[in-house]
Amino acid sequence: MYNFVLYNFKYLLFFLKSILYVDYNFVIFLIEMFIYFLVQNSKYQRWIIMNKIVGKTLNELRRENGYTQEQVSSYLEITQSNLSKIENGERNFNMTLLDKLCLLYNCSPEYLLGEEDSHEKSSIAFRSDEKVDLTVVAKMNEITGYLKLLRKLDGDK
């Protein structure tokens, strides 16, 4: 794409040079800057789309598990406003939050980032009359993951 655009701009460059008497190097600089901004804009748009996908996935997982934004934000140690912005695709998050979210929802980072289509739902059940501590849920999911890994390693022998 870059070469195609540059090739066509060279014809435009000769035309502009002949009409406007502009320095050739200056026009090349302008063209390269234009292409740079096009590339940066496409990266920014991909970032926005990825944030929307991640936010939608997080919102679906939270609702699927019956958690409130207040519970999840407390577990993540961020404000409810920040969690809302993450779920709406207006803000990104760091690797620490990604790890915590993967443990809480028992899913892979690839699933949260939209690179996988399915995940294994947690099979831990709690009494409905008790307030659920999400730190405990995450630890239970982590332990369950370790047990599955040990079973898999034991079965490979």
C-alpha positions as CSV (number, residue, x, y, z in Angstrom):
1,M,0.0,0.0,0.0
2,Y,2.8,2.4,1.0
3,N,4.7,1.8,-2.3
4,F,1.5,2.2,-4.4
5,V,0.7,5.5,-2.7
6,L,4.3,6.8,-3.1
7,Y,4.4,5.7,-6.7
8,N,1.2,7.7,-7.6
9,F,2.4,10.7,-5.5
10,K,5.6,10.9,-7.6
11,Y,3.5,11.7,-10.7
12,L,1.7,14.3,-8.6
13,L,5.0,15.6,-7.4
14,F,6.4,16.3,-10.9
15,F,3.1,18.0,-11.8
16,L,3.3,20.2,-8.6
17,K,6.9,21.0,-9.2
18,S,6.3,22.1,-12.7
19,I,3.3,24.3,-11.7
20,L,4.3,25.7,-8.3
21,Y,8.1,25.7,-8.6
22,V,8.4,23.9,-5.2
23,D,11.6,22.2,-4.1
24,Y,11.4,18.5,-4.9
25,N,12.8,17.4,-1.4
26,F,10.2,19.5,0.4
27,V,7.4,17.9,-1.6
28,I,8.8,14.5,-0.9
29,F,8.9,15.4,2.8
30,L,5.3,16.5,2.7
31,I,4.3,13.2,1.0
32,E,6.1,11.1,3.5
33,M,4.5,13.0,6.4
34,F,1.1,12.5,4.8
35,I,1.7,8.8,4.5
36,Y,3.0,8.6,8.1
37,F,-0.2,10.3,9.4
38,L,-2.3,7.9,7.3
39,V,-0.5,4.9,8.9
40,Q,-0.8,6.4,12.4
41,N,-4.5,7.1,11.9
42,S,-5.1,3.5,10.9
43,K,-3.2,2.2,14.0
44,Y,-5.3,4.5,16.1
45,Q,-8.5,3.2,14.5
46,R,-7.5,-0.4,15.1
47,W,-6.8,0.5,18.8
48,I,-10.3,2.0,19.1
49,I,-11.8,-1.1,17.6
50,M,-9.8,-3.4,19.9
51,N,-10.9,-1.4,22.9
52,K,-14.5,-1.7,21.9
53,I,-14.2,-5.4,21.5
54,V,-12.4,-5.8,24.8
55,G,-15.0,-3.6,26.5
56,K,-17.9,-5.5,25.1
57,T,-16.4,-8.8,26.2
58,L,-15.7,-7.6,29.7
59,N,-19.3,-6.2,30.0
60,E,-20.7,-9.6,28.8
61,L,-18.6,-11.6,31.2
62,R,-19.5,-9.4,34.1
63,R,-23.2,-9.7,33.4
64,E,-22.9,-13.4,32.6
65,N,-21.4,-13.9,36.1
66,G,-23.9,-11.6,37.8
67,Y,-21.3,-9.2,39.1
68,T,-21.9,-5.4,39.5
69,Q,-19.5,-2.8,38.3
70,E,-19.0,-1.9,41.9
71,Q,-17.9,-5.4,42.8
72,V,-15.5,-5.8,39.9
73,S,-14.0,-2.3,40.3
74,S,-13.4,-3.0,44.0
75,Y,-11.7,-6.3,43.1
76,L,-9.5,-4.6,40.5
77,E,-8.8,-1.7,42.9
78,I,-9.9,1.0,40.4
79,T,-12.8,3.4,40.4
80,Q,-16.2,2.4,39.0
81,S,-15.9,5.2,36.6
82,N,-12.7,3.7,35.2
83,L,-14.3,0.3,34.8
84,S,-17.2,1.9,33.0
85,K,-14.9,3.6,30.6
86,I,-13.0,0.3,30.0
87,E,-16.3,-1.5,29.3
88,N,-17.3,1.3,26.9
89,G,-14.0,1.1,25.0
90,E,-13.0,4.6,26.1
91,R,-10.0,3.6,28.1
92,N,-7.5,0.8,28.0
93,F,-6.0,-1.2,30.9
94,N,-2.6,-2.5,31.9
95,M,-1.3,-6.1,32.2
96,T,-2.0,-6.3,35.9
97,L,-5.7,-5.7,35.3
98,L,-5.6,-8.2,32.4
99,D,-4.2,-10.9,34.7
100,K,-6.8,-10.1,37.4
101,L,-9.6,-10.2,34.9
102,C,-8.5,-13.5,33.4
103,L,-8.4,-15.0,36.9
104,L,-11.8,-13.6,37.8
105,Y,-13.5,-14.8,34.6
106,N,-11.5,-18.0,34.2
107,C,-10.5,-17.1,30.7
108,S,-7.4,-16.6,28.6
109,P,-5.9,-13.2,27.7
110,E,-6.5,-14.1,24.1
111,Y,-10.3,-14.4,24.8
112,L,-10.4,-11.1,26.5
113,L,-8.5,-9.4,23.7
114,G,-10.9,-10.9,21.1
115,E,-8.4,-13.3,19.6
116,E,-10.4,-16.4,20.7
117,D,-14.1,-17.1,20.4
118,S,-14.8,-19.2,23.4
119,H,-13.7,-19.8,27.0
120,E,-14.4,-22.3,29.8
121,K,-17.0,-20.8,32.2
122,S,-16.1,-21.2,35.9
123,S,-17.9,-24.1,37.6
124,I,-17.6,-22.7,41.1
125,A,-21.0,-22.3,42.8
126,F,-21.7,-20.0,45.8
127,R,-24.8,-19.7,47.9
128,S,-27.1,-17.0,46.4
129,D,-27.8,-15.4,49.8
130,E,-24.1,-14.6,50.5
131,K,-22.1,-11.7,49.2
132,V,-19.5,-13.1,46.8
133,D,-15.9,-12.0,47.4
134,L,-14.4,-11.7,43.9
135,T,-10.9,-12.2,45.3
136,V,-11.9,-15.6,46.5
137,V,-13.5,-16.4,43.2
138,A,-10.3,-15.4,41.4
139,K,-8.2,-17.5,43.7
140,M,-10.5,-20.5,43.3
141,N,-10.3,-20.2,39.5
142,E,-6.5,-20.0,39.8
143,I,-6.3,-23.1,41.9
144,T,-8.7,-24.9,39.5
145,G,-6.4,-23.9,36.6
146,Y,-3.4,-25.3,38.4
147,L,-5.2,-28.6,39.1
148,K,-6.2,-28.9,35.4
149,L,-2.7,-28.3,34.4
150,L,-1.4,-31.0,36.9
151,R,-4.0,-33.5,35.6
152,K,-2.9,-32.8,32.0
153,L,0.8,-33.2,32.9
154,D,0.0,-36.4,34.8
155,G,-2.0,-37.8,31.8
156,D,0.9,-37.1,29.5
157,K,3.2,-39.6,31.3
